Amino acid sequence: MIEIGVLASGGGSNFESLAKACRDGRVPGARMRVLVTNKPAVGALTRAVRLGVEALVIEPKILTIATPITNGWRPS
């Protein structure tokens, strides 16, 4: 099963179309797993709730980004 996550910052009409296509089997082997947005008042959130898709709001102003360390590499 392929799990799909969508990033949205607006009304969410494309998200809704894709979510319905997954639900109805028009995207074989796929499941809409999550909607992620950086805006707490977008229409995409309403659509996600209505479709039963998990939705997350990540507000950049309060997001703390840790310094990743991968194979000894550190960003400058």
Buried (B, 14 or more C-beta within 10 A) or exposed (E): EEEBEBEBEEEBEEBBEBBBEBBEEEBEEBEBBBBBBBBEEBBBBBBBEEBEBEBEEEEEEEEEEEEEEEEEEEEE
